[in-house]
Amino acid sequence: MRHNLLGRTGITVSEICLGTMTWGRQNSEAEGHEQMDYALDRDINFFDTAEMYAVPTSPETYGRTEEIIGTWFNARQNRDRVVLATKVVGGGMRWVRQGAKIDKANVHAAVDASLKRLKTDYIDLYQIHWPRRGHYHFEGGWDYHPERIDRDVEIPMMLETLEAMGELVDAGKIRAFGVSNESAWGVMHFLKLAEQHGLPRCASIQNEYNLLRREYDHDLAELGHMEDVGLLAYSPLGAGAITGKYLDGALPEGTRGAIIGASYRTSEYSSPPIRAYIDLAKRHGLDISQLAIAFCLTRPFMASVIIGATSMEQLKTDIGAADLTLSDEVLGEIEALHRQYPRTI
């Protein structure tokens, strides 16, 4: 397992990160503990969670995943072996602080609640789950209207949020700050404000990245390279769709797609490239899940790829992608398919 620096923080994280959002909904506490034991034993030191998990989120499952991680820390007494990332809700969920948008008070309240659930006194990477101004992720691009954003409102609130992060660093409650579901403009303004005011620098951006969704390859990749902001790629398997399990209208019982739906599984545009990538994997004797994750690991801007599994078999397969080296021939075929299917919905 290779390890990478997280931005300019000096924190080193495994190139595969254990995602946790199913724990407390699709996975039990015991299963979550088993996954963490296995991952840590395979030299994965980086776990990612969020206050809103388990997913699909609800008043009943809010905070449950953090609680499961907390009971594991309490039982194993191994907090120092894990780089722990969690996130504050960006706003809009009525059962999370009455749906208020993120601000300084929100950040402080959220951190204190997460620390209590996680049974720890510090968080290594604290992330804004999504911008308070809205964003184009989760298929939001079709109705995204940046011209409606008031910069005179948003920039002062970004500064206020960053000031809260600085206070939390000074208090020893967090070590580093990151964002998620952000844009190049948003990251650059956080970097600019941090430099101007001596506040914590944005260390990472957690955005979607996979064989079907490669928007990051352009402006954000340039930003990440120039400014040392690493990508934490979520959904490397396209919510599981890249494995082919939703093809031909299939809806396996208990899957994430069956619970929350996914544009991948319902879109007529997604099926042709999914079939093509599955065929590529078969022709080269590769597991499609490992191919998809191993591809993400080849990207020069990648700090860590976040995997998630509902079974130990899935987890072992996904972690095994770290041992797979894709040949130049396979990488060339991937690029050819990407040109043929540059964007899916």
C-alpha positions as CSV (number, residue, x, y, z in Angstrom):
1,M,0.0,0.0,0.0
2,R,1.5,3.3,-1.1
3,H,1.1,6.4,1.0
4,N,0.8,10.0,-0.1
5,L,1.2,13.4,1.5
6,L,-2.1,15.2,2.1
7,G,-1.5,18.7,0.6
8,R,1.1,20.6,2.5
9,T,0.0,19.3,5.9
10,G,2.8,16.8,6.5
11,I,0.0,14.2,7.1
12,T,0.6,10.9,5.2
13,V,-2.4,8.9,4.0
14,S,-2.8,5.5,2.3
15,E,-3.6,5.7,-1.4
16,I,-6.8,3.8,-0.6
17,C,-9.2,5.3,2.0
18,L,-11.9,3.4,3.7
19,G,-15.3,4.9,3.1
20,T,-17.9,4.3,5.8
21,M,-21.3,5.7,4.7
22,T,-23.1,2.4,4.7
23,W,-22.4,1.7,8.4
24,G,-25.6,2.1,10.4
25,R,-27.9,1.5,7.5
26,Q,-26.7,-1.2,5.1
27,N,-24.0,-2.5,7.5
28,S,-24.3,-3.2,11.2
29,E,-21.9,-2.0,13.9
30,A,-20.1,-5.4,14.0
31,E,-19.6,-5.3,10.2
32,G,-18.2,-1.8,10.3
33,H,-15.8,-2.9,13.0
34,E,-14.7,-5.9,10.9
35,Q,-14.1,-3.7,7.9
36,M,-11.9,-1.3,9.9
37,D,-9.9,-4.2,11.4
38,Y,-9.3,-5.6,8.0
39,A,-8.4,-2.3,6.4
40,L,-6.0,-1.3,9.1
41,D,-4.3,-4.7,8.9
42,R,-3.8,-4.1,5.2
43,D,-1.9,-0.8,5.9
44,I,-4.9,1.5,5.2
45,N,-4.6,4.3,7.7
46,F,-7.1,6.7,6.2
47,F,-10.9,6.5,7.1
48,D,-13.5,9.0,5.8
49,T,-16.9,9.6,7.3
50,A,-19.4,12.5,7.8
51,E,-21.8,13.8,10.4
52,M,-24.7,13.1,8.0
53,Y,-23.9,9.4,7.5
54,A,-25.3,6.7,7.3
55,V,-26.6,7.1,3.8
56,P,-29.3,7.5,2.7
57,T,-29.4,10.0,5.5
58,S,-32.4,10.6,7.7
59,P,-33.1,11.8,11.2
60,E,-32.9,8.2,12.4
61,T,-29.5,7.4,10.8
62,Y,-27.8,10.9,11.2
63,G,-24.6,10.5,13.1
64,R,-24.8,6.7,13.3
65,T,-21.7,6.0,11.3
66,E,-19.5,8.3,13.5
67,E,-20.9,6.5,16.5
68,I,-19.8,3.1,15.1
69,I,-16.3,4.4,14.5
70,G,-16.3,5.8,18.0
71,T,-17.2,2.4,19.5
72,W,-14.4,0.9,17.5
73,F,-11.8,3.4,18.7
74,N,-13.0,2.8,22.3
75,A,-12.7,-1.0,21.9
76,R,-9.4,-1.1,20.0
77,Q,-7.6,1.9,21.7
78,N,-5.9,2.6,18.4
79,R,-6.8,6.2,17.5
80,D,-3.2,7.1,16.9
81,R,-3.0,4.6,14.0
82,V,-5.8,6.2,11.9
83,V,-5.9,9.4,9.9
84,L,-9.6,10.3,10.4
85,A,-11.6,12.6,8.1
86,T,-15.1,13.7,8.6
87,K,-17.4,16.4,7.3
88,V,-19.8,19.2,8.3
89,V,-23.1,19.4,6.5
90,G,-23.2,22.3,4.0
91,G,-26.8,23.1,5.0
92,G,-30.3,22.3,3.8
93,M,-31.1,19.3,6.0
94,R,-33.8,20.3,8.3
95,W,-32.9,17.7,11.0
96,V,-29.3,19.0,11.1
97,R,-29.2,22.3,13.0
98,Q,-32.6,23.2,11.5
99,G,-31.1,23.2,8.0
100,A,-29.0,26.3,8.6
101,K,-26.3,27.0,6.0
102,I,-22.7,26.6,7.2
103,D,-21.2,29.4,9.3
104,K,-18.9,29.8,12.2
105,A,-21.4,28.7,14.9
106,N,-22.4,25.8,12.7
107,V,-18.9,24.6,12.3
108,H,-18.1,24.7,16.0
109,A,-21.4,22.9,16.9
110,A,-20.8,20.2,14.3
111,V,-17.2,19.5,15.4
112,D,-18.1,19.2,19.0
113,A,-20.9,16.8,18.2
114,S,-18.7,14.7,15.9
115,L,-15.9,14.5,18.5
116,K,-18.4,13.2,21.0
117,R,-19.8,10.5,18.6
118,L,-16.3,9.5,17.4
119,K,-15.0,9.3,21.0
120,T,-11.8,11.2,20.1
121,D,-10.5,14.6,21.0
122,Y,-9.3,15.5,17.5
123,I,-10.1,15.1,13.8
124,D,-7.2,14.9,11.3
125,L,-9.1,16.3,8.3
126,Y,-12.2,18.3,8.7
127,Q,-14.1,18.9,5.4
128,I,-17.1,21.0,4.3
129,H,-19.4,18.4,2.7
130,W,-20.7,20.8,0.1
131,P,-20.6,24.6,-0.5
132,R,-23.3,26.6,1.2
133,R,-23.8,28.5,-2.2
134,G,-24.8,25.3,-4.0
135,H,-22.8,23.2,-6.5
136,Y,-23.0,21.2,-9.7
137,H,-22.2,17.7,-8.3
138,F,-24.7,14.9,-7.8
139,E,-26.2,15.7,-11.2
140,G,-26.7,19.3,-10.2
141,G,-25.0,20.5,-13.3
142,W,-28.2,20.4,-15.3
143,D,-29.7,23.1,-13.1
144,Y,-26.6,24.9,-12.0
145,H,-26.7,28.7,-12.2
146,P,-23.5,30.3,-10.9
147,E,-24.7,33.6,-12.2
148,R,-27.2,33.6,-9.4
149,I,-24.5,33.4,-6.7
150,D,-23.8,36.7,-4.9
151,R,-20.0,36.8,-4.3
152,D,-20.5,39.7,-1.9
153,V,-22.4,37.3,0.4
154,E,-20.5,34.1,-0.2
155,I,-16.9,35.3,0.1
156,P,-17.4,36.8,3.6
157,M,-19.1,33.6,4.7
158,M,-16.2,31.6,3.3
159,L,-13.8,33.7,5.4
160,E,-16.0,33.2,8.4
161,T,-16.0,29.5,7.9
162,L,-12.2,29.5,7.4
163,E,-11.8,31.5,10.6
164,A,-13.7,28.8,12.4
165,M,-11.4,26.2,11.0
166,G,-8.5,28.3,12.3
167,E,-10.0,28.4,15.8
168,L,-10.4,24.7,15.7
169,V,-6.8,24.1,14.7
170,D,-5.7,26.4,17.5
171,A,-7.9,24.5,20.0
172,G,-6.4,21.2,18.8
173,K,-9.7,19.8,17.7
174,I,-8.7,19.5,14.0
175,R,-5.4,19.2,12.2
176,A,-6.3,20.1,8.7
177,F,-9.1,21.6,6.5
178,G,-10.5,20.3,3.3
179,V,-13.5,20.7,1.0
180,S,-15.9,18.4,-0.9
181,N,-18.1,18.8,-3.9
182,E,-16.3,22.1,-4.7
183,S,-15.4,24.0,-7.8
184,A,-12.1,25.5,-8.9
185,W,-13.4,29.0,-8.0
186,G,-14.3,27.8,-4.5
187,V,-11.0,26.1,-3.8
188,M,-9.0,29.1,-5.1
189,H,-10.9,31.5,-2.9
190,F,-10.3,29.4,0.2
191,L,-6.6,29.3,-0.7
192,K,-6.5,33.1,-1.3
193,L,-8.3,33.8,2.0
194,A,-6.1,31.5,3.9
195,E,-3.0,33.3,2.6
196,Q,-4.4,36.7,3.2
197,H,-5.5,36.1,6.7
198,G,-3.0,33.4,8.0
199,L,-5.7,30.8,8.2
200,P,-5.6,27.0,7.5
201,R,-4.8,26.1,3.9
202,C,-7.2,23.9,2.0
203,A,-5.4,20.5,1.9
204,S,-7.7,18.4,-0.2
205,I,-10.9,18.3,-2.3
206,Q,-13.2,15.3,-2.1
207,N,-15.0,15.1,-5.5
208,E,-16.4,12.3,-7.6
209,Y,-14.0,10.6,-10.0
210,N,-14.3,7.4,-12.0
211,L,-14.1,6.0,-15.5
212,L,-17.4,7.6,-16.4
213,R,-17.0,10.9,-14.6
214,R,-13.7,12.7,-15.3
215,E,-14.6,16.4,-15.0
216,Y,-11.7,16.8,-12.6
217,D,-9.2,16.2,-15.4
218,H,-9.3,19.8,-16.5
219,D,-9.3,23.0,-14.3
220,L,-9.4,21.2,-11.0
221,A,-6.5,19.0,-12.0
222,E,-4.4,22.0,-12.9
223,L,-5.3,23.7,-9.6
224,G,-4.5,20.6,-7.6
225,H,-1.1,20.3,-9.2
226,M,-0.2,23.9,-9.0
227,E,-1.4,24.4,-5.4
228,D,-0.8,21.0,-3.8
229,V,-4.4,20.3,-3.2
230,G,-4.9,16.5,-3.5
231,L,-8.0,14.8,-4.8
232,L,-9.8,12.4,-2.5
233,A,-11.9,10.5,-5.2
234,Y,-15.3,9.3,-4.1
235,S,-17.5,6.9,-6.0
236,P,-14.6,5.2,-8.0
237,L,-17.1,2.5,-9.1
238,G,-19.9,5.0,-10.0
239,A,-22.1,4.0,-7.0
240,G,-21.5,0.4,-8.1
241,A,-22.8,0.9,-11.6
242,I,-19.5,0.3,-13.3
243,T,-19.5,-3.3,-12.1
244,G,-22.6,-3.8,-14.3
245,K,-25.0,-4.8,-11.5
246,Y,-27.6,-2.3,-12.7
247,L,-27.5,-3.2,-16.4
248,D,-30.7,-4.2,-18.2
249,G,-32.8,-2.7,-15.4
250,A,-31.4,-5.0,-12.7
251,L,-31.9,-3.7,-9.2
252,P,-30.3,-6.1,-6.7
253,E,-32.0,-6.2,-3.4
254,G,-30.2,-4.2,-0.7
255,T,-27.9,-2.3,-3.0
256,R,-27.3,1.4,-2.8
257,G,-29.1,1.9,-6.1
258,A,-32.1,0.1,-4.8
259,I,-32.2,2.5,-1.8
260,I,-31.4,5.9,-3.2
261,G,-31.5,5.4,-7.0
262,A,-28.6,6.5,-9.2
263,S,-28.5,8.2,-12.6
264,Y,-25.9,5.7,-13.6
265,R,-28.3,2.8,-13.4
266,T,-31.3,4.5,-15.1
267,S,-29.5,6.4,-17.9
268,E,-29.5,5.1,-21.5
269,Y,-26.2,6.9,-21.9
270,S,-24.4,5.0,-19.1
271,S,-25.0,1.5,-20.4
272,P,-22.8,1.5,-23.5
273,P,-19.6,2.7,-21.8
274,I,-20.2,0.4,-18.8
275,R,-20.5,-2.5,-21.1
276,A,-17.3,-1.4,-23.0
277,Y,-15.3,-1.1,-19.8
278,I,-16.5,-4.5,-18.6
279,D,-15.5,-6.0,-21.9
280,L,-12.1,-4.4,-21.7
281,A,-11.6,-5.9,-18.2
282,K,-12.7,-9.4,-19.4
283,R,-10.4,-9.4,-22.4
284,H,-7.4,-8.7,-20.2
285,G,-8.5,-11.1,-17.4
286,L,-9.1,-8.3,-14.9
287,D,-11.8,-7.8,-12.3
288,I,-13.8,-4.7,-13.4
289,S,-13.9,-3.3,-9.8
290,Q,-10.1,-3.5,-9.5
291,L,-9.6,-2.1,-13.0
292,A,-11.8,0.9,-12.2
293,I,-10.0,1.6,-8.9
294,A,-6.5,0.9,-10.2
295,F,-7.2,3.4,-13.0
296,C,-8.0,6.1,-10.4
297,L,-4.8,5.3,-8.6
298,T,-2.8,6.1,-11.8
299,R,-3.9,9.7,-11.9
300,P,-1.1,12.1,-10.9
301,F,-3.4,14.4,-8.9
302,M,-4.8,11.5,-6.7
303,A,-4.1,11.7,-3.0
304,S,-6.4,8.8,-2.1
305,V,-9.3,6.8,-3.6
306,I,-12.2,6.3,-1.3
307,I,-13.7,2.8,-1.4
308,G,-16.9,1.5,0.2
309,A,-18.2,-2.0,0.6
310,T,-21.3,-3.7,2.0
311,S,-19.6,-7.1,2.2
312,M,-16.1,-8.3,3.2
313,E,-15.8,-9.9,-0.2
314,Q,-16.3,-6.6,-1.9
315,L,-13.9,-4.9,0.5
316,K,-11.1,-7.4,-0.2
317,T,-11.5,-7.1,-3.9
318,D,-11.4,-3.3,-3.8
319,I,-8.4,-3.1,-1.5
320,G,-6.7,-5.6,-3.8
321,A,-6.7,-3.0,-6.6
322,A,-3.7,-1.4,-4.9
323,D,-1.7,-4.4,-6.0
324,L,-2.8,-4.2,-9.6
325,T,-0.5,-2.4,-12.2
326,L,-2.4,-1.6,-15.4
327,S,-0.4,-2.1,-18.6
328,D,0.2,0.6,-21.1
329,E,-2.1,-1.3,-23.4
330,V,-5.0,-1.3,-20.9
331,L,-4.4,2.4,-20.1
332,G,-4.4,3.1,-23.9
333,E,-7.7,1.3,-24.3
334,I,-9.2,3.2,-21.4
335,E,-8.3,6.5,-23.0
336,A,-9.8,5.4,-26.3
337,L,-13.0,4.5,-24.6
338,H,-13.0,7.8,-22.8
339,R,-12.8,9.6,-26.1
340,Q,-15.6,7.5,-27.4
341,Y,-17.8,8.1,-24.3
342,P,-16.4,11.4,-22.9
343,R,-19.3,12.1,-20.5
344,T,-22.2,10.0,-19.2
345,I,-25.3,11.0,-17.2
